[in-house]
Amino acid sequence: MTGLPRPAMTPVAERPPEMVELEIPHHRPFICRLVVSPAELGEVVDHVSNVEYVRWLDRAAELHADSLGYTRAFMIERGWMWFVGRHEIDYRAECWLGDEILLATWVRDMGRIKSWRDTVAWRPADGTVVMRASTLWVFVDLATRRPQRISADVAARFDPLIPREGAPCGSG
């Protein structure tokens, strides 16, 4: 999304206590925080626009990959990138200006060329889950713009909830 600033999200080092009740199956999800800004509000209704939720998903995935050493610059140098194949989003509640939102994201599974990532966003002030989402990411060769095989090293580093076939449980 050229020209649009990335959502102002920051990684959270410690697992918030309210996560116990959020039904997050991964033992080590990546967590980040944001505060809703005026730029994230819709033009017609004064709440967060659905387009922003998609931007949040992308940014949380980017920050998670960055934390593992897979920055976008690193991937471009190697000629590959993750592309979105599909988003499935369940909007559960509205978010308003100034709301603090936490997002937990994790890789559910890692196939040969595709990976499902799950994300839960909630408002810690009242414990309300505002969104649950699943994104299908496709690993793409930038020269050919075609899917390419995900190496075992890349797959293990993302610590998928469901280990890749043939990988030891708990790898990564």
Secondary structure as the mmCIF struct_conf table of DSSP 4:
data_model
#
loop_
_struct_conf.conf_type_id
_struct_conf.id
_struct_conf.beg_label_comp_id
_struct_conf.beg_label_asym_id
_struct_conf.beg_label_seq_id
_struct_conf.end_label_comp_id
_struct_conf.end_label_asym_id
_struct_conf.end_label_seq_id
TURN_TY1_P TURN_TY1_P1 THR A 2 GLY A 3
BEND BEND1 LEU A 4 LEU A 4
HELX_LH_PP_P HELX_LH_PP_P1 PRO A 5 PRO A 7
STRN STRN1 MET A 9 PRO A 11
BEND BEND2 ALA A 13 GLU A 14
HELX_RH_3T_P HELX_RH_3T_P1 PRO A 17 LEU A 22
TURN_TY1_P TURN_TY1_P2 GLU A 23 GLU A 23
BEND BEND3 HIS A 27 ARG A 28
STRN STRN2 PHE A 30 VAL A 35
HELX_RH_3T_P HELX_RH_3T_P2 PRO A 38 GLU A 40
STRN STRN3 LEU A 41 LEU A 41
BEND BEND4 GLU A 43 HIS A 47
STRN STRN4 VAL A 48 VAL A 48
HELX_RH_AL_P HELX_RH_AL_P1 ASN A 50 SER A 67
TURN_TY1_P TURN_TY1_P3 LEU A 68 GLY A 69
HELX_RH_AL_P HELX_RH_AL_P2 ARG A 72 ARG A 78
TURN_TY1_P TURN_TY1_P4 GLY A 79 GLY A 79
STRN STRN5 TRP A 80 TYR A 91
BEND BEND5 ALA A 93 ALA A 93
TURN_TY1_P TURN_TY1_P5 LEU A 97 GLY A 98
STRN STRN6 GLU A 100 MET A 110
BEND BEND6 ARG A 112 ILE A 113
STRN STRN7 LYS A 114 ARG A 123
TURN_TY1_P TURN_TY1_P6 PRO A 124 GLY A 127
STRN STRN8 THR A 128 ASP A 141
TURN_TY1_P TURN_TY1_P7 LEU A 142 ARG A 145
STRN STRN9 ARG A 146 PRO A 147
HELX_LH_PP_P HELX_LH_PP_P2 ARG A 149 SER A 151
HELX_RH_AL_P HELX_RH_AL_P3 ALA A 152 ARG A 157
TURN_TY1_P TURN_TY1_P8 PHE A 158 PHE A 158
BEND BEND7 LEU A 161 LEU A 161
STRN STRN10 ILE A 162 ILE A 162
HELX_LH_PP_P HELX_LH_PP_P3 PRO A 163 ARG A 164
TURN_TY1_P TURN_TY1_P9 GLU A 165 GLY A 166
BEND BEND8 ALA A 167 ALA A 167
HELX_LH_PP_P HELX_LH_PP_P4 PRO A 168 PRO A 168
TURN_TY1_P TURN_TY1_P10 CYS A 169 GLY A 170
#
